[in-house]
Amino acid sequence: MAVTSSLIKTLILLVLLLATFTTLTLGQGNRVSGQGGTRVGFYRATCPRAESIVRSAVRSAVQTNPTIAPGLLRMFFHDCFVNGCDASILIEGGTTEKAAGPNSLLRGFEVIDVAKTELETACPGVVSCADIVALAARDSVVLTGGRSWQVPLGRRDGLVSQASDTANLPAFNDAMNIQIRKFADKGLNVQDLVTLVGAHTIGTSACTLFSYRLYNFNGTNGPDPEINRAFLPQLRAMCPNGGDPLTRVALDTGSEGRFGNSFYNNLRNGRGVIESDAKLWSDRRTQRFVQRFLGGGQSGSRFNAEFGRAMVKLGNTELKTGSQGEIRRVCTAIN
């Protein structure tokens, strides 16, 4: 009887040890996919159609208007860079992030609203607006030819949105020291910076953000010397001195609708449109990472893989999870 009792205790101990090991292993797996409370498959039990609903909304919008794709990608970046990825950029009001100058030209907000409405019908009060923004950014990349990645989910929506907080967003004319510092403040290194700016492979910029480089750079009455002389007439034709400041110009010449690494080739060739992008090639600290993405074939695959990794890292900055924040009923207003 004593032997049997001892054997039973040993078996129970082994079962408990195995259960503990399994739990730790699963936990480690989640931390690989996400950090600080997010994980891949977060809605698998509570809203299994969550990702497909968002994907459908994004696909429909992009098919109708291709400029929505880069808009949704920028939205994610602008949201995450201000108090973390908490959908604070979606809140409407005269003093909110959405009303701030750096966000005035963003597009795609209506796509988030459509996805949220459908999700509230399918699984009320479950899926955060912050997670919708993260999924929409990934889907926008895929729909323009980029490689997919798994998006860790479980973010909560923020309760604060102030226009003044957007002052720390990376700007079109930031010096490299400032760019590096702003990214470092979010736990992102120089490699992350170069990789994430590659999002400019799709989309456009308004002339108002770079025309000063074409005519009177730094008060010289001449162009920015970093602009390729053969490229300068093209930019001046699209953005004539004194012309419409809201005219849109492709950030990645010849590839504004296709996600890929051609953006970096253009930087090397002096065809970066906005000043902060051009500095990625002229500064040695960033140039070595740009070089990793130059050319075709393997370099393109490397960029796609590293972009997904960097997006996951960005998406896990300053998270609100668990009981923090809330799950908004509509994305444009706090509950």
N, C-alpha and C positions, 0 to 999 in steps of 0.2 A: 504493500500500500504506500509506504514512504517513497519507494522508488518511482511508483506511478505518479504520485503527487509532485515529486521533483521533476519528472519528465514533463508533466503538464505545465509547470511553472516555466521550464526552459522553453517550451514551445510558445507559450504566451509571450515571453520576452523576445523571442525571435520574430514573432509576428509584429510586435510593437516597434522593434528596430527596423524591420522591413518597411513598415508604414511610414516611419519617420524619414528613412532614407528616400522613399518615393516622393514624399512631400517636399523634401529639400531639393530633390532633382527637378521636380516640376517647377518649383519656385525659381531655380536657377535658369530653367528654360524660359520662363516668363521674363526674367531680367535681361536675358539676351535679346529678346524681341523688343522690349520696352523698358523703361526705367521709371522708378518713383510711382508705381501704381498702374501704369498702362500695360496692356498685353494684347497680343494678337488674338482675335476671336473673343473679345470681351463681351460681345452681344450674341454669341452663338446660341445661348439658351433663352435670353430675354427678348431678342429681336433678330431672329436668324436671317431676315431679309434686309437688314439694315444696309449692308454694303451694296447690294444689288439695287436697292431703291435709289441710293445716292448716285450710283453709276448710271442708271437710266436717266435721271434728271440731268446729269452733266452731259451725257451723250446727246440727248435731245437738243439741249441748248447750243452745244458746240456745232452740231450739224446745221443748225439754223444760223448761227453767228460764230464763226471760228475765232473771233477776237475774245470770246468768253474764256477760252482755255488759258491764255496767259494772264487774264484778269484774275481768275480763280487761284492760279499759282502765286501771283503777287499778293493776293489777299491773305493767304496762309502765312507768307513771310511777314507781312506788315502786322498781322495779328500776333504772331509768336514773338516778335521783337519788342512788343510793348506789353509788359507785365505777363508774359507767357502766352501760350496757346489757349485762350479762354473765351474766344468769340467776342471779346469786348469791342472789336472793330465793327460789329454788326449793329450795335446799339444806336438808335436814331436820336437826334437831339442837336441843338445848336452848339453845345460845348463838348460833344463826344468825340472819340477818335475818328469816327466816320466823317465828321465835319471838318477835320483838320486838313490843312493844305496838302501834306504829303499823301493823303488818301483821296483827294478830290477827283483824281482821274481813274481810280480803280473801277472795275466793272465786274458784273457777275453776282451781285447781291441777290437779285431775284431768283437765281438758280438755287441758292441756299434756302430761300424761303419756300420754293416749290418742294424741295427734298424734305424740309422740316414738316410741311403740311402733310405730305404722304406718310412720313414716319409717325406722326402723331395719330394718324388714322390706323396704321398697322400696329403700333405699340406705344400708346400714349405715355408720355412722361419718362421715357427710357433713354432715348438717344440724345446726347448733348449737341448743341449747335457747334461747339468747338470740334467735336469729332467729325461732324459733317464737313466743316471747312478742311480738315486734314484729309479726309477721303476724297473730297472734290479736287484738291490739289494733285493728289496721286493720279486720279482718273484723267485729269486734264493732260498730264504728261503722257499717259498711255495713249490717249486719243490723238495725240500729235506725233506719235511714233516712238516715244520713249519706252523704256523697260519698266515693268511694274515692280512694286515692292510691297511687302506686308506692312500694313499700318497698325502699330500698337494703338489700342483704343482704351477709353475709360476716363477721358478728360471731363471735367465739370466746367460749366459756364461761369464766367466771372461776374462780379457784382459792381464793378467800377469801370467807367469808361470816360477818360478825360482827354480832350484835345491836346492839352499841354504835355501829356506824356509822350506824344509822338515826336518830340524834339530829339529823342535819342535814336530815331530811325536812321539807318545809313542814308546819306544824301548823295545826289548826283555829282557833287563837286568836292566830296570829302577827300582830304589828303590821305595817303596810305596809312600813316600813323593813326589817324582817326578811325579809319575803317577797321584796322586791326584791333584797336582798343574797343570799339563798339561790339565787335564779334566776341572778343575775349570776355567782355562783361556778361555775355550770355553763355559762357562756357564753350565757345566755339574757337577753334584754332585757325591758323592761316590756311591750312589745307581745306578746312570746312568753308572758309570765306571764298576761296577761288572756285571751289566746287559749286557752292550754292549760287554764286553770281552767274554761273552757267545757265541758270534759269532764263537769262536774257537771250538764249538761243531762240526763244519764241517771243513774239510780241513786238511792240513799238514804243517809241518815246515821242513826246511832244517837242516841237522845235524849241519851245521856251526853255527846255532843260539843257540845251547844248548849243544853241545858236551863238552864244557869246564866244564859243571856241572858233567860230568861223570867220569873225570879222574884227574883233577887238579883244583878243585874249590877254588878260592881265594888263590891259591898258596899252598894249603895243600897237594898236591899229592894224594888227595883222592876225593871222590864224594861229592856232595852237600848233607848234612845230611837230607834235607827235602825230598829227593827222597826215596820212599818206597824201602826197601832193596830187596823185591821180584820183583820189577819192574826194578831195576837197570840192571840186566843181559839182560833183553829184549832190553833195550835201547842201551846197549853196543854192543849187537849182530847186531843191525841195524846200529849203528854208531861206528864201531871199531876205536880205537885210530889210527889216521893217515889215516883213510879211506876216501871215497869220501865225501867231505863236502856238496855236493848237493843232497845226498840221502834224500828222503822225508819220514817223520814219522808222523803218525796221531797225531793231537793235543788232540783228545778225543778218547782214546783207545777203539776200537770196535764200534765206531760210527762216523767215519770220513765222511760218506755219508748221515747221518740222523740227521736232526736238532732236538735237544731236550735238556733236562736239565742234561743228563748223565755227561756232562763236569764237573759239580759242584761236583758230587759224586766222580769223579776221583781226583779232587783237594783235597777233604777231605781225600782220601785214599793215598795221597802222590804220585799221578800219574800225576801230572801236568808236562808237557814236558818242556816248556820254563820257565825261572826263574820268569819273571813278573807275569805269571799266577799262579805259585805256591805260590807267596806271597799273593795272594787273600785269601788263607786259613790261612796262618801263621800270618797275621796282624789282630788284633782285630777290627780295623776300617772297614775292608772289610769282615771279616769272618761272621759277623752277617747277612750280605746281602747274602752271599753264602748259609748260612743255610736256608734262605727262599726258596731256589730252590732245596734243597736236597730231594731225594725220588722220588716216582712216583705219578701218578694220579693228585691230586690237585696242587702239586708243579710244575709239568710239565706245567699245564695250566697257573699257575701264571707266570712262566717264559715266555711262549709264549706271554701272554698279555703284560707283562712289557717290553719285547723286542721290540714289535711294538711301544709302547709309547716312549721308549728311542730313537728308530730310527727316529721317527718324530721330537723329540726334537733336536737330532743331525743334522737332515736334515734342520733345520731352524736356524743354526748358521751362523752368518756373511753373511746374504743373499744379493744377488744382484737381485733386482726386478725393475719393472717399466721401467725407461729409463736408468738404470745402465747396464753396460756391453753390451752384444749383443746376438743375436741368430746366432750362427755360421752356415755357409753353410755346412762345413765338421767339424767333431769333432777334427781333428788332427791339425788344424791351425786356427789362428785368421783371420777373414775376411779381 
